[in-house]
Amino acid sequence: AIEMIAEPYILIAMYRVWERSKVILEMFGLFSRAVILCGLFMLSKWWANEEQNSPEEIVLLGYAYSQLASSILVVLAWILYYVVLISKDNKIDDEKKSDGFASYHDLLPTLFSWKAMANVWKDTHLTYGLPQFFVQSLIKYALTEGDKFVMIALQMDDETKGVFALVSGLGSLVARYMFAPIEKQSLYEFGKLQSETRGDDHSSSSNAHEDTSILVFLLSLMLRVVSGLSLICLTFGPNYSFMFFDIIYGPKWSMHSCAPAVLSLYCLYLLLMSVNGITEAYVSSLVPSAIYNIWLILVTAIYWLCVMYGLQWYGANGLIGAQCVNMSLRIV
């Protein structure tokens, strides 16, 4: 909840394409979280020995406190960043001032106003788009979390659940810290370019062709970037998955489970997922939401069928295979 306070500041930075500042502040958040977590873990060991408490409980409390402290630091860092920008009024042009925070008062949250809310609902584009985005978010939730509901419904064994949870947790680290920022920025850039193209009523055919060329070039560039990163994982992941589990988790997971094979298949899923993130961002800026939602509903039905079949016959490997089918359909 505290991190959500920083979202308006992040959105303004994305709109103004202040990527350098955004990356620095995000790295500051990760670094501060790691430092606080290490410090609290060291203190928790000493505290557990002194107070004779359960070390597991103290470690969990230390993790929670580190998340809380780092979230507060991130919000304060964003506020300080905009305070510095506002203080340099003579170096900020009018265009930048009109896009966000022009005074210190704008940094603070305002009270709820029914009049302002009524003006928002008068916007036909907003009222038309909100239900479609709500439906789309529900469908994507079914696509991303549906496999867990199917596992519960089919009462899968604990080994399959454990292997899938471990592999998906490891793979999500790559997706969260490597591909998610690229996908988020691509979604914003595609939408911004497309809205500028549609909003310019007086643009000539040559300008429209140039804007389309920019979109296509950006799409191909982003696809090459994420494909190159994913191919590194796909090249080395299957060959070193057994060694990774043997070193990190021991023979129990490397020799007596299917975790290395599942992780190898997950590397292919990472490639498909990274490509899907870029293509989906591009399609979302071009295709109407209603048509896109209908296609996602069809993909969801096929995906759930693949999950049920794959889990029953192939276990965790079948579940990752169903996710690969899901991403392939969404790319198409």
Steps between C-alpha positions, in 0.01 A plus 500: 500500500785740577665432163177600325555855628798524264300392192394855395862611514610199295229559238608860455861386458392244240297761313794740491735209405729569794639148476836580658339637816247217509771233475713668767210518746396141430856382559505703820185318613649156428832588663339647812275197533796263477711697749217531753414132460860390561531729800178377656596137440826554685318674785237226510769236560642697789154573639397134478807396699454772760125464553486123430220549249422300190741616225247421226245743640757777542631448146148531360446817700830635370390433143171681557671799661751520214219513244325772699814709548610473136151598378508813716848586371389461137203733549718757675760475222238572232363795698852638547564461127199712410578753773839554336335538158244750627769702677674552165217701346727694273628177341160338442303611196124547493441171323652304786310701760165431337560125498508442871617674814547874457503583873571333832127485570453267201719238667246452779181294461177697476165438667233305317271722296164385363508786252833387359372142485191614310719678246702182454189293429390751237795392289345252254835349403575420863157357583509286185850371564473418871264197465712359220819535700327342801393199294847476349664499843268218614585295192873553547465399864339175384788452255773559757347344813266243345753219523500522881121460514523198269768341721275541803196367315689193372659443844852463366765341721728712715811416295351643180384812683840544665699458178276740310508758781880484523564521126242772437641698792852481359384583149288789615814672631628527143160609372446755777838671492596460134191484280228676701662849485555465123142385447359780713696768319416350159129502583523866590706598194276315254189655651652848501612481137166360388299764689712776349439356154123480553481841665667682212204562268701714260784257445584421141535153354879530510492584872264210567733267311795633700317440830417145393864443408606618846255257664625209289864591566438523875318165494784326316760658728323391819448150361870468421595618849273263693570211262874542547467502879266200494726301269780534755274331757391239246861425402646452846192414708434140386870410514562632849163450670612174666820661628305801626260291708781277626702798626216712637248243626695175521446148360142485628388742228762426234493117495173400666259739329412625153592859589803523261288381205219740590747790527640411157151518351437824689789661308298448181199651676709807588576554131133479404395717795748776415393509135133496603551798730623717213250379239212537745606857577506575127162338432339677797583836344345405163214255551175611674464361852170321425652292219810431705292383799309252283826351379632477858186315611559239228866470600400458866268210418770323296759565770288352778437188293875464439569547872254226599636259240865581566472471879326164489744340256832682535493671840707816539648463149149494357412816689800689357412361157146636536645840585714482185184429297332796670782738409520367144130563444526851642797576275303387195 
